[in-house]
Amino acid sequence: MQKKSTQKSARGGGTIRQRPDGRWEARFTVGRDPGTGKQVQRSVYGSTQKEVRQKLAQITAAIDSGTYQGTNKMTVSAWFREWLDVFCANKVKPLTLQSYESVIKNHITPAVGAMKLQAVKGTHIQKIYNTMTAAGLSGKTVKNVSAVLHKAFSVALKQGLITSNPCEGAELPKAGRHEIAPLADEEIPRFLEAINGSPMRNAYALCLFAGLREGECMGLSWKHVDFQRGRITVSQQLQKEKIKGGRYYIEPTTKSGKPRTIEPPPIAFEYLRAEKVKQAENRLAAGAAWSNPDDLVFTDESGRHYAVSTFYKRFKQIAASVGRPDARPHDLRHTAATVAIASGADVKSVQTLLGHATASFTLNVYAHTSEQMMKDTASRVQGYYDGLRKDPAGCKG
């Protein structure tokens, strides 16, 4: 025998009734449709009238406080695709966009991509971090994934798709300090001797003496080299799309997003002058085949930029020949920084040289060298006070 439907008003708004199938239903109004002006109603269900009444009370309280959120079937994968297309494309650098896509494809989608966006909790995010750490991935990689998660979920929160950011309920693993590997004092002259004869000799030397990143070095234009003042303006970099067969292009900003003017030691300009002479000879020999539309400092015999892979492979061969097979081109930049600090340069000057966002970051990266500098400073200050103790009245002679 079919049960008779009963209906009565719910406290706080809405109506409750028992359906013919025996379940209880509470209907409530969430507002008006902006297009038609008609009231929009929703329902919640339960096995007992008490259960439904409790659900309705929670919903009406959320509606009154403005925190109510309707059911959304959007998955994490669907939202992250929309986030990339709508909120990131044409707003971030191409290389940054590609890195976001890589992070999502390799780490986020496999873990939570099929989940409903609203269902993701802090525990799910924490499991992503834990899994990556257990797999031996670096703290920096985990941090990069965390940054993408935070950004995408923050936008979802602003769009009203979720009521809270699940990333706030997770904790990043403690990141260990990355040990840098600059060239030792005795390795520097051996390296400078080993690069003689290499077509990229002057580029490697500039990375060493000016602390440039590879992309900044290969993207350097002659208009940014001021021989008269002994200055270099670092404002662009050569980049390659992170896809198979990706094209090279000049990115008109640095990694930090800000140009910087540096004054490397005079020896850096000796190598730049040598490159200018070599390039003039190559241009004359190439004739009509010469092509250097970006007026780059470092080019091949035809005026074209060097490939990143070639720059790296030749460096590795040279590094191995001087007993440093572990060294990377980026270690030349580390060498420039450690030499500057060891020579007595203040951290703020080193920060400017390298283009770091903050001096604290510079201190963190070059902590060991900075510690030695602090010890040297303490020794000099101690010597000053020792001198005062010997002459307490301040009288000298």
Steps between C-alpha positions, in 0.01 A plus 500: 500500500646837397586733786309822516718806436518734797629855478562779746713809529852461627633721774721767351351470151421219255258212512536138607300211361510125494523364149299205367813283517528561875796740489475851639563810288559862598458768235645848545553817298853612422412823316370615166617415151668816362355431157136421576459650845338176620586343832761223486424205723714208608441181702681289757402147594521267797360179645334675796324829554752591772795447266347717229404769751862519621630527144249773424595695812868494395415612147271784604766622744757495217260689272442764769877542555579507127718188512260258332639315205299279271617164372753533219598196296815660357807280538847614599628428148223708342562792733878502455452499123265796530740674736784463250293615202314788663714627786855416387518510120623840375563605861815305589819437307485215244764307691306543825181376335683194370638428846146523646373255239785261576433511875129435449558215255771322701395555862150639548280323244624147586428562869172694515403581141188280499371635832222757526655840564285553810602164644873573526615538859829578671570129542496449123751783451717365781508157334632664181787659694571177691500286186740734321734512799495120537589470131818700567394818320672818617345749738511756222289277273244444776493874563436569130205260501370662819518845337287387203246334730474812717452731203236290326298430814523866607339606172234229541424645844465852358266365231277343763568144383629389840452634854862463613844435356597139583869591475465689828445165671827347381860553601802498272786271601797676649733587216866424549765748396625439147876476495654707222815391318702801380845460353772497763776764487749259345242383243423846358833553315486141371151564368600827329788320332276210394245724323767644270423381150131445571265706278307575818804605701393862545145403599622263771742765625223759524280262702795453734595866542154661484288229663256479207253217456542301178187652345608851596845447352377354170227764476732795568490772233785735412278801574503390864880499526652834600875471452561864595335475842585136555137403544265232372122526506335162544145535373426202275576133454503235232237235568368189331148365511486190720345281235651265245638709216425818696615828350751743649395852584624808685316547828504878567530453877732325743402218735422753774296708258722803556799624299824558686814697424822340618867598504706181466879512536695644202617153396142426389524777240826358369311188396213711361742700285649175375151381408426823315813455286420134433141581404612773259731247330219243478261756357747596231561136412128410496402787274133478393451190713549702818181530712494652848169691520515534882860632492604225742846504652560126477430338162635232270682560171175599328379737770244262649455441871647194667276208594456447873584130463825580318596759762442239772669202332818690414520638852471151647789382283716790616402451865589131483841587357586705813378235742150635556264268308225588748508873416221670304502834315296644789791428733691779325237736639548349846873548460455869417292548813731315738807679364325836546402419860843359583656818358306709751197606294194573711198273458286780352753547218505126433119499496506773234765317297293181491158659472355329806169634633630543856831510684368232737469261205861573405610435857310172505647373173856597588472432871835324538690775320305764692587329828870523414453867410332561836790328677747721314297807592488392864877455496553852361262650757675307776832641380353849524386448859832338589665820383272703725589288801871560439434871486204554739545877509497526125854640502733377227850631546 
